[in-house]
């Protein structure tokens, strides 16, 4: 995130609950228009790998408000 976001800090959260493993990375960077900006190759690779395991990747951001990347992966109980 530091490479593009010009962030000064990031928060990482990892949880396992109700048969799902989720991760979330949030930064305080410059943000971007997530609706108009395509995923870069790194994010697309991560989305493809999660999808192959029935998971998902979500990217949320707005200009001036940082960004959040959230992944979800089902896990056996």
N, CA, C and O atoms as a Tripos MOL2 file, in Angstrom:
@<TRIPOS>MOLECULE
protein
  308   307    77     0     0
PROTEIN
NO_CHARGES

@<TRIPOS>ATOM
      1 N           0.8100   -1.1880    0.0000 N.3       1 UNK1
      2 CA          0.0000    0.0000    0.0000 C.3       1 UNK1
      3 C           0.8610    1.2610    0.0000 C.2       1 UNK1
      4 O           0.4690    2.2880   -0.5550 O.2       1 UNK1
      5 N           2.0100    1.1790    0.6110 N.am      2 UNK2
      6 CA          2.8740    2.3640    0.6760 C.3       2 UNK2
      7 C           3.3560    2.7770   -0.7070 C.2       2 UNK2
      8 O           3.5940    3.9580   -0.9550 O.2       2 UNK2
      9 N           3.5000    1.8130   -1.6040 N.am      3 UNK3
     10 CA          4.0260    2.1030   -2.9420 C.3       3 UNK3
     11 C           3.1470    3.0950   -3.7000 C.2       3 UNK3
     12 O           3.6670    3.9960   -4.3570 O.2       3 UNK3
     13 N           1.8460    2.9470   -3.6230 N.am      4 UNK4
     14 CA          0.9310    3.7910   -4.3810 C.3       4 UNK4
     15 C           0.1150    4.7330   -3.4970 C.2       4 UNK4
     16 O          -0.2190    5.8420   -3.9150 O.2       4 UNK4
     17 N          -0.1990    4.3040   -2.3020 N.am      5 UNK5
     18 CA         -1.1530    5.0260   -1.4650 C.3       5 UNK5
     19 C          -0.5640    6.2260   -0.7390 C.2       5 UNK5
     20 O          -1.3020    7.1140   -0.3140 O.2       5 UNK5
     21 N           0.7350    6.2630   -0.5940 N.am      6 UNK6
     22 CA          1.3880    7.2860    0.2160 C.3       6 UNK6
     23 C           0.8170    7.2890    1.6280 C.2       6 UNK6
     24 O           0.6080    8.3460    2.2240 O.2       6 UNK6
     25 N           0.5680    6.0940    2.1530 N.am      7 UNK7
     26 CA          0.0090    5.9330    3.4940 C.3       7 UNK7
     27 C           1.0980    6.0820    4.5490 C.2       7 UNK7
     28 O           2.2670    5.7790    4.3120 O.2       7 UNK7
     29 N           0.6840    6.5540    5.7100 N.am      8 UNK8
     30 CA          1.6080    6.6280    6.8510 C.3       8 UNK8
     31 C           1.3460    5.5170    7.8530 C.2       8 UNK8
     32 O           2.1950    5.2290    8.6960 O.2       8 UNK8
     33 N           0.1740    4.8870    7.7680 N.am      9 UNK9
     34 CA         -0.1160    3.7680    8.6540 C.3       9 UNK9
     35 C          -1.1180    2.8290    7.9960 C.2       9 UNK9
     36 O          -1.8420    3.2000    7.0720 O.2       9 UNK9
     37 N          -1.1330    1.6040    8.5050 N.am     10 UNK10
     38 CA         -2.0810    0.5880    8.0300 C.3      10 UNK10
     39 C          -2.4990   -0.2680    9.2140 C.2      10 UNK10
     40 O          -1.7340   -0.4740   10.1560 O.2      10 UNK10
     41 N          -3.7230   -0.7600    9.1450 N.am     11 UNK11
     42 CA         -4.2340   -1.6570   10.1810 C.3      11 UNK11
     43 C          -4.5540   -2.9900    9.5150 C.2      11 UNK11
     44 O          -5.1590   -3.0280    8.4430 O.2      11 UNK11
     45 N          -4.1480   -4.0710   10.1490 N.am     12 UNK12
     46 CA         -4.3960   -5.4110    9.6250 C.3      12 UNK12
     47 C          -5.2410   -6.1680   10.6370 C.2      12 UNK12
     48 O          -4.9250   -6.2030   11.8260 O.2      12 UNK12
     49 N          -6.3190   -6.7750   10.1520 N.am     13 UNK13
     50 CA         -7.2050   -7.5420   11.0240 C.3      13 UNK13
     51 C          -7.4110   -8.9240   10.4070 C.2      13 UNK13
     52 O          -7.6420   -9.0400    9.2040 O.2      13 UNK13
     53 N          -7.3290   -9.9570   11.2200 N.am     14 UNK14
     54 CA         -7.5330  -11.3350   10.7870 C.3      14 UNK14
     55 C          -8.5070  -11.9710   11.7590 C.2      14 UNK14
     56 O          -8.2750  -11.9630   12.9680 O.2      14 UNK14
     57 N          -9.6040  -12.5260   11.2390 N.am     15 UNK15
     58 CA        -10.5930  -13.1650   12.1050 C.3      15 UNK15
     59 C         -11.0440  -14.4860   11.5030 C.2      15 UNK15
     60 O         -11.0640  -14.6660   10.2850 O.2      15 UNK15
     61 N         -11.4040  -15.3980   12.3870 N.am     16 UNK16
     62 CA        -12.0050  -16.6750   11.9960 C.3      16 UNK16
     63 C         -13.2940  -16.8050   12.7930 C.2      16 UNK16
     64 O         -13.2800  -16.8330   14.0230 O.2      16 UNK16
     65 N         -14.4180  -16.8850   12.0660 N.am     17 UNK17
     66 CA        -15.7050  -16.9400   12.7320 C.3      17 UNK17
     67 C         -16.7370  -17.5510   11.7970 C.2      17 UNK17
     68 O         -16.7530  -17.2610   10.6010 O.2      17 UNK17
     69 N         -17.5940  -18.3940   12.3480 N.am     18 UNK18
     70 CA        -18.7060  -18.9800   11.6030 C.3      18 UNK18
     71 C         -18.2750  -19.6270   10.2900 C.2      18 UNK18
     72 O         -18.9480  -19.4750    9.2710 O.2      18 UNK18
     73 N         -17.1530  -20.3480   10.3150 N.am     19 UNK19
     74 CA        -16.7070  -21.0690    9.1240 C.3      19 UNK19
     75 C         -16.0390  -20.2100    8.0710 C.2      19 UNK19
     76 O         -15.8660  -20.6530    6.9350 O.2      19 UNK19
     77 N         -15.6550  -18.9710    8.4290 N.am     20 UNK20
     78 CA        -14.9720  -18.0930    7.4810 C.3      20 UNK20
     79 C         -13.7150  -17.5020    8.1130 C.2      20 UNK20
     80 O         -13.6810  -17.1560    9.2940 O.2      20 UNK20
     81 N         -12.7090  -17.4050    7.2910 N.am     21 UNK21
     82 CA        -11.4990  -16.6810    7.6470 C.3      21 UNK21
     83 C         -11.5400  -15.3820    6.8530 C.2      21 UNK21
     84 O         -11.6960  -15.4060    5.6320 O.2      21 UNK21
     85 N         -11.4020  -14.2590    7.5280 N.am     22 UNK22
     86 CA        -11.3930  -12.9790    6.8340 C.3      22 UNK22
     87 C         -10.1460  -12.1990    7.2170 C.2      22 UNK22
     88 O          -9.6460  -12.2910    8.3390 O.2      22 UNK22
     89 N          -9.6650  -11.4350    6.2620 N.am     23 UNK23
     90 CA         -8.5840  -10.5000    6.5460 C.3      23 UNK23
     91 C          -8.9890   -9.1460    6.0120 C.2      23 UNK23
     92 O          -9.7330   -9.0340    5.0380 O.2      23 UNK23
     93 N          -8.4850   -8.1240    6.6710 N.am     24 UNK24
     94 CA         -8.7860   -6.7660    6.2530 C.3      24 UNK24
     95 C          -7.5510   -5.9030    6.4740 C.2      24 UNK24
     96 O          -6.9610   -5.9060    7.5550 O.2      24 UNK24
     97 N          -7.1760   -5.1760    5.4510 N.am     25 UNK25
     98 CA         -6.0550   -4.2450    5.5250 C.3      25 UNK25
     99 C          -6.5950   -2.8660    5.1620 C.2      25 UNK25
    100 O          -7.1430   -2.6690    4.0780 O.2      25 UNK25
    101 N          -6.4370   -1.9190    6.0750 N.am     26 UNK26
    102 CA         -6.9330   -0.5610    5.8790 C.3      26 UNK26
    103 C          -5.7720    0.4050    6.0190 C.2      26 UNK26
    104 O          -4.9690    0.2830    6.9450 O.2      26 UNK26
    105 N          -5.6760    1.3660    5.1070 N.am     27 UNK27
    106 CA         -4.6120    2.3720    5.2080 C.3      27 UNK27
    107 C          -5.1960    3.7770    5.2600 C.2      27 UNK27
    108 O          -6.3810    3.9890    5.0040 O.2      27 UNK27
    109 N          -4.3420    4.7210    5.5950 N.am     28 UNK28
    110 CA         -4.7560    6.1240    5.6680 C.3      28 UNK28
    111 C          -4.1980    6.9270    4.4950 C.2      28 UNK28
    112 O          -3.9500    8.1270    4.6160 O.2      28 UNK28
    113 N          -4.0070    6.2650    3.3790 N.am     29 UNK29
    114 CA         -3.3990    6.8980    2.2070 C.3      29 UNK29
    115 C          -4.3390    7.8090    1.4540 C.2      29 UNK29
    116 O          -5.3990    8.1980    1.9440 O.2      29 UNK29
    117 N          -3.9160    8.1350    0.2470 N.am     30 UNK30
    118 CA         -4.6410    9.1090   -0.5640 C.3      30 UNK30
    119 C          -5.9430    8.5760   -1.1500 C.2      30 UNK30
    120 O          -6.7740    9.3670   -1.5970 O.2      30 UNK30
    121 N          -6.1440    7.2780   -1.1620 N.am     31 UNK31
    122 CA         -7.3620    6.6980   -1.6970 C.3      31 UNK31
    123 C          -7.4660    6.8500   -3.2050 C.2      31 UNK31
    124 O          -6.6040    7.4540   -3.8420 O.2      31 UNK31
    125 N          -8.5350    6.2930   -3.7700 N.am     32 UNK32
    126 CA         -8.7690    6.3350   -5.2090 C.3      32 UNK32
    127 C         -10.2250    5.9970   -5.4640 C.2      32 UNK32
    128 O         -10.9270    5.5570   -4.5540 O.2      32 UNK32
    129 N         -10.6780    6.1940   -6.6650 N.am     33 UNK33
    130 CA        -12.0490    5.8640   -7.0380 C.3      33 UNK33
    131 C         -12.1040    4.3750   -7.3860 C.2      33 UNK33
    132 O         -11.7770    3.9810   -8.5050 O.2      33 UNK33
    133 N         -12.5130    3.5630   -6.4330 N.am     34 UNK34
    134 CA        -12.5130    2.1070   -6.6180 C.3      34 UNK34
    135 C         -13.4710    1.6710   -7.7240 C.2      34 UNK34
    136 O         -13.2500    0.6340   -8.3500 O.2      34 UNK34
    137 N         -14.5190    2.4340   -7.9730 N.am     35 UNK35
    138 CA        -15.4880    2.0730   -9.0140 C.3      35 UNK35
    139 C         -14.9080    2.2470  -10.4120 C.2      35 UNK35
    140 O         -15.3550    1.5880  -11.3510 O.2      35 UNK35
    141 N         -13.9260    3.1190  -10.5620 N.am     36 UNK36
    142 CA        -13.3680    3.4010  -11.8930 C.3      36 UNK36
    143 C         -11.9430    2.8990  -12.0840 C.2      36 UNK36
    144 O         -11.4130    2.9530  -13.1940 O.2      36 UNK36
    145 N         -11.3200    2.4140  -11.0230 N.am     37 UNK37
    146 CA         -9.9300    1.9780  -11.1000 C.3      37 UNK37
    147 C          -9.8700    0.4570  -11.1460 C.2      37 UNK37
    148 O         -10.2960   -0.1890  -10.1890 O.2      37 UNK37
    149 N          -9.3640   -0.1350  -12.2080 N.am     38 UNK38
    150 CA         -9.2720   -1.5990  -12.2670 C.3      38 UNK38
    151 C          -8.2340   -2.1140  -11.2730 C.2      38 UNK38
    152 O          -7.3010   -1.4040  -10.8960 O.2      38 UNK38
    153 N          -8.4200   -3.3620  -10.8620 N.am     39 UNK39
    154 CA         -7.4450   -3.9880   -9.9740 C.3      39 UNK39
    155 C          -6.1090   -4.1200  -10.6880 C.2      39 UNK39
    156 O          -6.0590   -4.4680  -11.8670 O.2      39 UNK39
    157 N          -5.0350   -3.8420   -9.9750 N.am     40 UNK40
    158 CA         -3.7070   -4.0910  -10.5120 C.3      40 UNK40
    159 C          -3.4430   -5.5870  -10.5390 C.2      40 UNK40
    160 O          -4.2440   -6.3680  -10.0250 O.2      40 UNK40
    161 N          -2.3350   -5.9920  -11.1290 N.am     41 UNK41
    162 CA         -2.0650   -7.4300  -11.2760 C.3      41 UNK41
    163 C          -1.9300   -8.1400   -9.9350 C.2      41 UNK41
    164 O          -2.3560   -9.2880   -9.8130 O.2      41 UNK41
    165 N          -1.3570   -7.5000   -8.9330 N.am     42 UNK42
    166 CA         -1.2250   -8.1260   -7.6150 C.3      42 UNK42
    167 C          -2.5740   -8.3790   -6.9680 C.2      42 UNK42
    168 O          -2.8220   -9.4640   -6.4420 O.2      42 UNK42
    169 N          -3.4460   -7.3780   -7.0060 N.am     43 UNK43
    170 CA         -4.7870   -7.5320   -6.4310 C.3      43 UNK43
    171 C          -5.6060   -8.5320   -7.2320 C.2      43 UNK43
    172 O          -6.3500   -9.3240   -6.6520 O.2      43 UNK43
    173 N          -5.4820   -8.5100   -8.5560 N.am     44 UNK44
    174 CA         -6.2140   -9.4630   -9.3840 C.3      44 UNK44
    175 C          -5.7530  -10.8870   -9.1120 C.2      44 UNK44
    176 O          -6.5740  -11.8030   -9.0680 O.2      44 UNK44
    177 N          -4.4530  -11.0870   -8.9290 N.am     45 UNK45
    178 CA         -3.9380  -12.4200   -8.5890 C.3      45 UNK45
    179 C          -4.5130  -12.8970   -7.2560 C.2      45 UNK45
    180 O          -4.8940  -14.0590   -7.1190 O.2      45 UNK45
    181 N          -4.5720  -11.9910   -6.2720 N.am     46 UNK46
    182 CA         -5.1220  -12.3550   -4.9800 C.3      46 UNK46
    183 C          -6.6060  -12.7020   -5.1200 C.2      46 UNK46
    184 O          -7.0640  -13.6860   -4.5410 O.2      46 UNK46
    185 N          -7.3590  -11.9060   -5.8800 N.am     47 UNK47
    186 CA         -8.7830  -12.1750   -6.0980 C.3      47 UNK47
    187 C          -8.9810  -13.5230   -6.7850 C.2      47 UNK47
    188 O          -9.8740  -14.2810   -6.4070 O.2      47 UNK47
    189 N          -8.1650  -13.8290   -7.7840 N.am     48 UNK48
    190 CA         -8.2650  -15.1020   -8.5040 C.3      48 UNK48
    191 C          -7.9690  -16.2850   -7.5900 C.2      48 UNK48
    192 O          -8.6540  -17.3060   -7.6560 O.2      48 UNK48
    193 N          -6.9640  -16.1550   -6.7480 N.am     49 UNK49
    194 CA         -6.6050  -17.2640   -5.8400 C.3      49 UNK49
    195 C          -7.6940  -17.5010   -4.8020 C.2      49 UNK49
    196 O          -8.0250  -18.6460   -4.4930 O.2      49 UNK49
    197 N          -8.2520  -16.4180   -4.2630 N.am     50 UNK50
    198 CA         -9.3530  -16.5790   -3.3100 C.3      50 UNK50
    199 C         -10.5710  -17.1840   -3.9920 C.2      50 UNK50
    200 O         -11.2170  -18.0660   -3.4250 O.2      50 UNK50
    201 N         -10.8980  -16.7260   -5.2010 N.am     51 UNK51
    202 CA        -12.0590  -17.2530   -5.9350 C.3      51 UNK51
    203 C         -11.9050  -18.7460   -6.2290 C.2      51 UNK51
    204 O         -12.8860  -19.4890   -6.2120 O.2      51 UNK51
    205 N         -10.6850  -19.1790   -6.4960 N.am     52 UNK52
    206 CA        -10.4370  -20.6020   -6.7710 C.3      52 UNK52
    207 C         -10.7580  -21.4700   -5.5510 C.2      52 UNK52
    208 O         -10.9880  -22.6710   -5.6840 O.2      52 UNK52
    209 N         -10.7710  -20.8610   -4.3700 N.am     53 UNK53
    210 CA        -11.0860  -21.5720   -3.1280 C.3      53 UNK53
    211 C         -12.4480  -21.1530   -2.5750 C.2      53 UNK53
    212 O         -12.7000  -21.2830   -1.3770 O.2      53 UNK53
    213 N         -13.3190  -20.6540   -3.4380 N.am     54 UNK54
    214 CA        -14.6620  -20.1880   -3.0910 C.3      54 UNK54
    215 C         -14.6570  -18.9820   -2.1570 C.2      54 UNK54
    216 O         -15.5990  -18.7810   -1.3910 O.2      54 UNK54
    217 N         -13.6120  -18.1960   -2.2230 N.am     55 UNK55
    218 CA        -13.5280  -16.9770   -1.4270 C.3      55 UNK55
    219 C         -13.7860  -15.7530   -2.2780 C.2      55 UNK55
    220 O         -14.2050  -15.8560   -3.4310 O.2      55 UNK55
    221 N         -13.5320  -14.5910   -1.6960 N.am     56 UNK56
    222 CA        -13.7540  -13.3510   -2.4260 C.3      56 UNK56
    223 C         -12.8150  -12.2630   -1.9200 C.2      56 UNK56
    224 O         -12.2480  -12.3570   -0.8320 O.2      56 UNK56
    225 N         -12.6720  -11.2400   -2.7340 N.am     57 UNK57
    226 CA        -11.8570  -10.0780   -2.3980 C.3      57 UNK57
    227 C         -12.6750   -8.8360   -2.6990 C.2      57 UNK57
    228 O         -13.3240   -8.7450   -3.7410 O.2      57 UNK57
    229 N         -12.6420   -7.8830   -1.7840 N.am     58 UNK58
    230 CA        -13.3650   -6.6200   -1.9520 C.3      58 UNK58
    231 C         -12.3880   -5.4810   -1.6980 C.2      58 UNK58
    232 O         -11.6330   -5.5060   -0.7250 O.2      58 UNK58
    233 N         -12.4050   -4.4930   -2.5660 N.am     59 UNK59
    234 CA        -11.5650   -3.3130   -2.4130 C.3      59 UNK59
    235 C         -12.4830   -2.1070   -2.3110 C.2      59 UNK59
    236 O         -13.3020   -1.8640   -3.1980 O.2      59 UNK59
    237 N         -12.3430   -1.3500   -1.2210 N.am     60 UNK60
    238 CA        -13.1520   -0.1430   -1.0230 C.3      60 UNK60
    239 C         -12.2150    1.0410   -0.8450 C.2      60 UNK60
    240 O         -11.2280    0.9610   -0.1140 O.2      60 UNK60
    241 N         -12.5260    2.1200   -1.5060 N.am     61 UNK61
    242 CA        -11.7260    3.3310   -1.3810 C.3      61 UNK61
    243 C         -12.4710    4.4970   -2.0040 C.2      61 UNK61
    244 O         -13.3290    4.3220   -2.8690 O.2      61 UNK61
    245 N         -12.1270    5.6820   -1.5470 N.am     62 UNK62
    246 CA        -12.5830    6.9320   -2.1590 C.3      62 UNK62
    247 C         -11.4290    7.9100   -2.0930 C.2      62 UNK62
    248 O         -10.6420    7.8740   -1.1480 O.2      62 UNK62
    249 N         -11.3160    8.7770   -3.0750 N.am     63 UNK63
    250 CA        -10.2230    9.7540   -3.0590 C.3      63 UNK63
    251 C         -10.1790   10.5280   -1.7400 C.2      63 UNK63
    252 O         -11.1940   11.0380   -1.2660 O.2      63 UNK63
    253 N          -8.9960   10.6000   -1.1670 N.am     64 UNK64
    254 CA         -8.7800   11.3180    0.0750 C.3      64 UNK64
    255 C          -9.1520   10.5720    1.3320 C.2      64 UNK64
    256 O          -9.0220   11.1190    2.4270 O.2      64 UNK64
    257 N          -9.6160    9.3220    1.2120 N.am     65 UNK65
    258 CA        -10.1060    8.5860    2.3820 C.3      65 UNK65
    259 C          -9.4170    7.2480    2.6110 C.2      65 UNK65
    260 O          -9.9510    6.4190    3.3490 O.2      65 UNK65
    261 N          -8.2750    7.0030    2.0230 N.am     66 UNK66
    262 CA         -7.5950    5.7300    2.2370 C.3      66 UNK66
    263 C          -8.2660    4.5900    1.5010 C.2      66 UNK66
    264 O          -9.1320    4.8060    0.6530 O.2      66 UNK66
    265 N          -7.8610    3.3760    1.8300 N.am     67 UNK67
    266 CA         -8.3910    2.1940    1.1540 C.3      67 UNK67
    267 C          -8.5020    1.0310    2.1310 C.2      67 UNK67
    268 O          -7.7750    0.9590    3.1220 O.2      67 UNK67
    269 N          -9.4280    0.1190    1.8300 N.am     68 UNK68
    270 CA         -9.5910   -1.1130    2.5920 C.3      68 UNK68
    271 C          -9.6600   -2.2700    1.6130 C.2      68 UNK68
    272 O         -10.4280   -2.2390    0.6510 O.2      68 UNK68
    273 N          -8.8520   -3.2920    1.8640 N.am     69 UNK69
    274 CA         -8.8850   -4.5370    1.0960 C.3      69 UNK69
    275 C          -9.3520   -5.6150    2.0550 C.2      69 UNK69
    276 O          -8.7490   -5.8260    3.1070 O.2      69 UNK69
    277 N         -10.4460   -6.3090    1.6830 N.am     70 UNK70
    278 CA        -11.0070   -7.3350    2.5500 C.3      70 UNK70
    279 C         -11.1270   -8.6370    1.7730 C.2      70 UNK70
    280 O         -11.6610   -8.6700    0.6650 O.2      70 UNK70
    281 N         -10.6260   -9.6960    2.3690 N.am     71 UNK71
    282 CA        -10.7270  -11.0170    1.7500 C.3      71 UNK71
    283 C         -11.5040  -11.9600    2.6510 C.2      71 UNK71
    284 O         -11.4550  -11.8590    3.8770 O.2      71 UNK71
    285 N         -12.2140  -12.8660    2.0260 N.am     72 UNK72
    286 CA        -13.0160  -13.8640    2.7450 C.3      72 UNK72
    287 C         -12.7230  -15.2310    2.1640 C.2      72 UNK72
    288 O         -12.6270  -15.4000    0.9480 O.2      72 UNK72
    289 N         -12.5810  -16.2060    3.0510 N.am     73 UNK73
    290 CA        -12.2870  -17.5720    2.6210 C.3      73 UNK73
    291 C         -13.0290  -18.5480    3.5270 C.2      73 UNK73
    292 O         -12.8560  -18.4930    4.7450 O.2      73 UNK73
    293 N         -13.8600  -19.4500    2.9670 N.am     74 UNK74
    294 CA        -14.5080  -20.4340    3.8100 C.3      74 UNK74
    295 C         -13.4920  -21.4480    4.3340 C.2      74 UNK74
    296 O         -12.5720  -21.8500    3.6220 O.2      74 UNK74
    297 N         -13.6740  -21.8480    5.5800 N.am     75 UNK75
    298 CA        -12.7690  -22.8360    6.1890 C.3      75 UNK75
    299 C         -13.5990  -23.9190    6.8550 C.2      75 UNK75
    300 O         -14.7240  -23.6790    7.2940 O.2      75 UNK75
    301 N         -13.0330  -25.1060    6.9230 N.am     76 UNK76
    302 CA        -13.7090  -26.2260    7.5750 C.3      76 UNK76
    303 C         -13.7310  -25.9980    9.0770 C.2      76 UNK76
    304 O         -12.7820  -25.4730    9.6590 O.2      76 UNK76
    305 N         -14.8130  -26.3980    9.6790 N.am     77 UNK77
    306 CA        -14.9310  -26.2470   11.1460 C.3      77 UNK77
    307 C         -14.2510  -27.3780   11.8400 C.2      77 UNK77
    308 O         -14.2400  -27.4310   13.0700 O.2      77 UNK77
@<TRIPOS>BOND
     1     1     2 1
     2     2     3 1
     3     3     4 2
     4     3     5 am
     5     5     6 1
     6     6     7 1
     7     7     8 2
     8     7     9 am
     9     9    10 1
    10    10    11 1
    11    11    12 2
    12    11    13 am
    13    13    14 1
    14    14    15 1
    15    15    16 2
    16    15    17 am
    17    17    18 1
    18    18    19 1
    19    19    20 2
    20    19    21 am
    21    21    22 1
    22    22    23 1
    23    23    24 2
    24    23    25 am
    25    25    26 1
    26    26    27 1
    27    27    28 2
    28    27    29 am
    29    29    30 1
    30    30    31 1
    31    31    32 2
    32    31    33 am
    33    33    34 1
    34    34    35 1
    35    35    36 2
    36    35    37 am
    37    37    38 1
    38    38    39 1
    39    39    40 2
    40    39    41 am
    41    41    42 1
    42    42    43 1
    43    43    44 2
    44    43    45 am
    45    45    46 1
    46    46    47 1
    47    47    48 2
    48    47    49 am
    49    49    50 1
    50    50    51 1
    51    51    52 2
    52    51    53 am
    53    53    54 1
    54    54    55 1
    55    55    56 2
    56    55    57 am
    57    57    58 1
    58    58    59 1
    59    59    60 2
    60    59    61 am
    61    61    62 1
    62    62    63 1
    63    63    64 2
    64    63    65 am
    65    65    66 1
    66    66    67 1
    67    67    68 2
    68    67    69 am
    69    69    70 1
    70    70    71 1
    71    71    72 2
    72    71    73 am
    73    73    74 1
    74    74    75 1
    75    75    76 2
    76    75    77 am
    77    77    78 1
    78    78    79 1
    79    79    80 2
    80    79    81 am
    81    81    82 1
    82    82    83 1
    83    83    84 2
    84    83    85 am
    85    85    86 1
    86    86    87 1
    87    87    88 2
    88    87    89 am
    89    89    90 1
    90    90    91 1
    91    91    92 2
    92    91    93 am
    93    93    94 1
    94    94    95 1
    95    95    96 2
    96    95    97 am
    97    97    98 1
    98    98    99 1
    99    99   100 2
   100    99   101 am
   101   101   102 1
   102   102   103 1
   103   103   104 2
   104   103   105 am
   105   105   106 1
   106   106   107 1
   107   107   108 2
   108   107   109 am
   109   109   110 1
   110   110   111 1
   111   111   112 2
   112   111   113 am
   113   113   114 1
   114   114   115 1
   115   115   116 2
   116   115   117 am
   117   117   118 1
   118   118   119 1
   119   119   120 2
   120   119   121 am
   121   121   122 1
   122   122   123 1
   123   123   124 2
   124   123   125 am
   125   125   126 1
   126   126   127 1
   127   127   128 2
   128   127   129 am
   129   129   130 1
   130   130   131 1
   131   131   132 2
   132   131   133 am
   133   133   134 1
   134   134   135 1
   135   135   136 2
   136   135   137 am
   137   137   138 1
   138   138   139 1
   139   139   140 2
   140   139   141 am
   141   141   142 1
   142   142   143 1
   143   143   144 2
   144   143   145 am
   145   145   146 1
   146   146   147 1
   147   147   148 2
   148   147   149 am
   149   149   150 1
   150   150   151 1
   151   151   152 2
   152   151   153 am
   153   153   154 1
   154   154   155 1
   155   155   156 2
   156   155   157 am
   157   157   158 1
   158   158   159 1
   159   159   160 2
   160   159   161 am
   161   161   162 1
   162   162   163 1
   163   163   164 2
   164   163   165 am
   165   165   166 1
   166   166   167 1
   167   167   168 2
   168   167   169 am
   169   169   170 1
   170   170   171 1
   171   171   172 2
   172   171   173 am
   173   173   174 1
   174   174   175 1
   175   175   176 2
   176   175   177 am
   177   177   178 1
   178   178   179 1
   179   179   180 2
   180   179   181 am
   181   181   182 1
   182   182   183 1
   183   183   184 2
   184   183   185 am
   185   185   186 1
   186   186   187 1
   187   187   188 2
   188   187   189 am
   189   189   190 1
   190   190   191 1
   191   191   192 2
   192   191   193 am
   193   193   194 1
   194   194   195 1
   195   195   196 2
   196   195   197 am
   197   197   198 1
   198   198   199 1
   199   199   200 2
   200   199   201 am
   201   201   202 1
   202   202   203 1
   203   203   204 2
   204   203   205 am
   205   205   206 1
   206   206   207 1
   207   207   208 2
   208   207   209 am
   209   209   210 1
   210   210   211 1
   211   211   212 2
   212   211   213 am
   213   213   214 1
   214   214   215 1
   215   215   216 2
   216   215   217 am
   217   217   218 1
   218   218   219 1
   219   219   220 2
   220   219   221 am
   221   221   222 1
   222   222   223 1
   223   223   224 2
   224   223   225 am
   225   225   226 1
   226   226   227 1
   227   227   228 2
   228   227   229 am
   229   229   230 1
   230   230   231 1
   231   231   232 2
   232   231   233 am
   233   233   234 1
   234   234   235 1
   235   235   236 2
   236   235   237 am
   237   237   238 1
   238   238   239 1
   239   239   240 2
   240   239   241 am
   241   241   242 1
   242   242   243 1
   243   243   244 2
   244   243   245 am
   245   245   246 1
   246   246   247 1
   247   247   248 2
   248   247   249 am
   249   249   250 1
   250   250   251 1
   251   251   252 2
   252   251   253 am
   253   253   254 1
   254   254   255 1
   255   255   256 2
   256   255   257 am
   257   257   258 1
   258   258   259 1
   259   259   260 2
   260   259   261 am
   261   261   262 1
   262   262   263 1
   263   263   264 2
   264   263   265 am
   265   265   266 1
   266   266   267 1
   267   267   268 2
   268   267   269 am
   269   269   270 1
   270   270   271 1
   271   271   272 2
   272   271   273 am
   273   273   274 1
   274   274   275 1
   275   275   276 2
   276   275   277 am
   277   277   278 1
   278   278   279 1
   279   279   280 2
   280   279   281 am
   281   281   282 1
   282   282   283 1
   283   283   284 2
   284   283   285 am
   285   285   286 1
   286   286   287 1
   287   287   288 2
   288   287   289 am
   289   289   290 1
   290   290   291 1
   291   291   292 2
   292   291   293 am
   293   293   294 1
   294   294   295 1
   295   295   296 2
   296   295   297 am
   297   297   298 1
   298   298   299 1
   299   299   300 2
   300   299   301 am
   301   301   302 1
   302   302   303 1
   303   303   304 2
   304   303   305 am
   305   305   306 1
   306   306   307 1
   307   307   308 2
@<TRIPOS>SUBSTRUCTURE
     1 UNK1         2 RESIDUE 1 A UNK
     2 UNK2         6 RESIDUE 1 A UNK
     3 UNK3        10 RESIDUE 1 A UNK
     4 UNK4        14 RESIDUE 1 A UNK
     5 UNK5        18 RESIDUE 1 A UNK
     6 UNK6        22 RESIDUE 1 A UNK
     7 UNK7        26 RESIDUE 1 A UNK
     8 UNK8        30 RESIDUE 1 A UNK
     9 UNK9        34 RESIDUE 1 A UNK
    10 UNK10       38 RESIDUE 1 A UNK
    11 UNK11       42 RESIDUE 1 A UNK
    12 UNK12       46 RESIDUE 1 A UNK
    13 UNK13       50 RESIDUE 1 A UNK
    14 UNK14       54 RESIDUE 1 A UNK
    15 UNK15       58 RESIDUE 1 A UNK
    16 UNK16       62 RESIDUE 1 A UNK
    17 UNK17       66 RESIDUE 1 A UNK
    18 UNK18       70 RESIDUE 1 A UNK
    19 UNK19       74 RESIDUE 1 A UNK
    20 UNK20       78 RESIDUE 1 A UNK
    21 UNK21       82 RESIDUE 1 A UNK
    22 UNK22       86 RESIDUE 1 A UNK
    23 UNK23       90 RESIDUE 1 A UNK
    24 UNK24       94 RESIDUE 1 A UNK
    25 UNK25       98 RESIDUE 1 A UNK
    26 UNK26      102 RESIDUE 1 A UNK
    27 UNK27      106 RESIDUE 1 A UNK
    28 UNK28      110 RESIDUE 1 A UNK
    29 UNK29      114 RESIDUE 1 A UNK
    30 UNK30      118 RESIDUE 1 A UNK
    31 UNK31      122 RESIDUE 1 A UNK
    32 UNK32      126 RESIDUE 1 A UNK
    33 UNK33      130 RESIDUE 1 A UNK
    34 UNK34      134 RESIDUE 1 A UNK
    35 UNK35      138 RESIDUE 1 A UNK
    36 UNK36      142 RESIDUE 1 A UNK
    37 UNK37      146 RESIDUE 1 A UNK
    38 UNK38      150 RESIDUE 1 A UNK
    39 UNK39      154 RESIDUE 1 A UNK
    40 UNK40      158 RESIDUE 1 A UNK
    41 UNK41      162 RESIDUE 1 A UNK
    42 UNK42      166 RESIDUE 1 A UNK
    43 UNK43      170 RESIDUE 1 A UNK
    44 UNK44      174 RESIDUE 1 A UNK
    45 UNK45      178 RESIDUE 1 A UNK
    46 UNK46      182 RESIDUE 1 A UNK
    47 UNK47      186 RESIDUE 1 A UNK
    48 UNK48      190 RESIDUE 1 A UNK
    49 UNK49      194 RESIDUE 1 A UNK
    50 UNK50      198 RESIDUE 1 A UNK
    51 UNK51      202 RESIDUE 1 A UNK
    52 UNK52      206 RESIDUE 1 A UNK
    53 UNK53      210 RESIDUE 1 A UNK
    54 UNK54      214 RESIDUE 1 A UNK
    55 UNK55      218 RESIDUE 1 A UNK
    56 UNK56      222 RESIDUE 1 A UNK
    57 UNK57      226 RESIDUE 1 A UNK
    58 UNK58      230 RESIDUE 1 A UNK
    59 UNK59      234 RESIDUE 1 A UNK
    60 UNK60      238 RESIDUE 1 A UNK
    61 UNK61      242 RESIDUE 1 A UNK
    62 UNK62      246 RESIDUE 1 A UNK
    63 UNK63      250 RESIDUE 1 A UNK
    64 UNK64      254 RESIDUE 1 A UNK
    65 UNK65      258 RESIDUE 1 A UNK
    66 UNK66      262 RESIDUE 1 A UNK
    67 UNK67      266 RESIDUE 1 A UNK
    68 UNK68      270 RESIDUE 1 A UNK
    69 UNK69      274 RESIDUE 1 A UNK
    70 UNK70      278 RESIDUE 1 A UNK
    71 UNK71      282 RESIDUE 1 A UNK
    72 UNK72      286 RESIDUE 1 A UNK
    73 UNK73      290 RESIDUE 1 A UNK
    74 UNK74      294 RESIDUE 1 A UNK
    75 UNK75      298 RESIDUE 1 A UNK
    76 UNK76      302 RESIDUE 1 A UNK
    77 UNK77      306 RESIDUE 1 A UNK
